Amino acid sequence: MREIVLSDREKYLGSLLGEENETKKMSRQFADELGLGRISVSAPEARLVQTLVRMHGCKKFVEIGTLTGLSAQYICEGLVEGGELWTLEKEAKHADMAKQVFAKMNMGSKKIHMVVGDARVELERIASEGPFDGVFIDGNKAAYLDYLMWAEKNLRSGGLVLADNVFLSGAVWGDTSLQRFSEKQARVMQEFNQRLADTSLYTSSLIPTFEGLFVAIKK
Ligand SMILES: C[S@@+](CC[C@H](N)C(=O)[O-])C[C@H]1O[C@@H](n2cnc3c(N)ncnc32)[C@H](O)[C@@H]1O
């Protein structure tokens, strides 16, 4: 795997928009302890997600892929008063760390529900809490299309779909030098992106962050 070197632009963004409180630093540190710091969302991207959640006035939101709860905190802060976030994580160890972080947060009127298990199963269990105002997809890359099918059924009309890593480290255009993905994984992500780009289904755009962030509003 090729080493990722931060450009001066990325360093500047990080210095301007870095983690600003203790619980966010704690999530980042837990992710580093797991050796997974590089798969947490970057602070500037997390602030973009938070801004979009706030602009959309989201109250009931779902996150797929909690890791140690970093993006969940940004989303929670973006929700309107009384907002609720259901965040789904397969690995009990990751979820335990996220729970420790959430316990230290000052959430005010908001709530985070930590849901542990395979997202494809757990999404069906939480469906009765919907319809939801938005979803942030950041879980198993091979299941992105299944997550989207769930979102199409369980988001309100006008609901927000945010999805990270949609370039699949370049695999969607055939570059496998950063990280190897199977042909199936690349095909699933290509279909996922094509669906979100379909103007009969979504008003959307793909923000060319390093990993690619799709932003779409369900019609
Ligand atoms: C990229 S990380 C999420 C990062 C997190 N959103 C953040 O930025 O702070 C992906 C997470 O999805 C979890 N995951 C992978 N497959 C999953 C599945 N089938 N169901 C639920 N979570 C899954 C992984 O264990 C990992 O913690």
The ligand as an SDF file (V2000), in Angstrom:
LIG
                    3D

 27 29  0  0  0  0  0  0  0  0999 V2000
  -14.4690    3.9480    8.0140 C   0  0  0  0  0  0  0  0  0  0  0  0
  -14.8810    3.3220    9.5580 S   0  0  0  0  0  0  0  0  0  0  0  0
  -16.0550    4.4810   10.1650 C   0  0  0  0  0  0  0  0  0  0  0  0
  -15.4170    5.7610   10.5770 C   0  0  0  0  0  0  0  0  0  0  0  0
  -16.3500    6.6950   11.3330 C   0  0  0  0  0  0  0  0  0  0  0  0
  -17.5410    6.9820   10.5530 N   0  0  0  0  0  0  0  0  0  0  0  0
  -15.6360    7.9840   11.6220 C   0  0  0  0  0  0  0  0  0  0  0  0
  -15.3190    8.6970   10.6590 O   0  0  0  0  0  0  0  0  0  0  0  0
  -15.3740    8.2960   12.7950 O   0  0  0  0  0  0  0  0  0  0  0  0
  -15.8910    1.9480    9.1590 C   0  0  0  0  0  0  0  0  0  0  0  0
  -16.5140    1.2400   10.3470 C   0  0  0  0  0  0  0  0  0  0  0  0
  -17.5580    0.4090    9.8330 O   0  0  0  0  0  0  0  0  0  0  0  0
  -17.5690   -0.7760   10.5780 C   0  0  0  0  0  0  0  0  0  0  0  0
  -18.2320   -1.8270    9.7760 N   0  0  0  0  0  0  0  0  0  0  0  0
  -17.6890   -2.5840    8.7780 C   0  0  0  0  0  0  0  0  0  0  0  0
  -18.5980   -3.4600    8.3110 N   0  0  0  0  0  0  0  0  0  0  0  0
  -19.7360   -3.2270    9.0170 C   0  0  0  0  0  0  0  0  0  0  0  0
  -21.0120   -3.8130    8.9930 C   0  0  0  0  0  0  0  0  0  0  0  0
  -21.2850   -4.8350    8.1630 N   0  0  0  0  0  0  0  0  0  0  0  0
  -21.9490   -3.3530    9.8430 N   0  0  0  0  0  0  0  0  0  0  0  0
  -21.6640   -2.3220   10.6890 C   0  0  0  0  0  0  0  0  0  0  0  0
  -20.4570   -1.7320   10.7690 N   0  0  0  0  0  0  0  0  0  0  0  0
  -19.5090   -2.1850    9.9480 C   0  0  0  0  0  0  0  0  0  0  0  0
  -16.1030   -1.0630   10.8350 C   0  0  0  0  0  0  0  0  0  0  0  0
  -15.9480   -1.9620   11.9260 O   0  0  0  0  0  0  0  0  0  0  0  0
  -15.5660    0.3350   11.0940 C   0  0  0  0  0  0  0  0  0  0  0  0
  -15.5810    0.6060   12.4840 O   0  0  0  0  0  0  0  0  0  0  0  0
  1  2  1  0
  2  3  1  0
  2 10  1  0
  3  4  1  0
  4  5  1  0
  5  6  1  0
  5  7  1  0
  7  8  2  0
  7  9  1  0
 10 11  1  0
 11 12  1  0
 11 26  1  0
 12 13  1  0
 13 14  1  0
 13 24  1  0
 14 15  1  0
 14 23  1  0
 15 16  2  0
 16 17  1  0
 17 18  1  0
 17 23  2  0
 18 19  1  0
 18 20  2  0
 20 21  1  0
 21 22  2  0
 22 23  1  0
 24 25  1  0
 24 26  1  0
 26 27  1  0
M  CHG  2   2   1   9  -1
M  END
$$$$
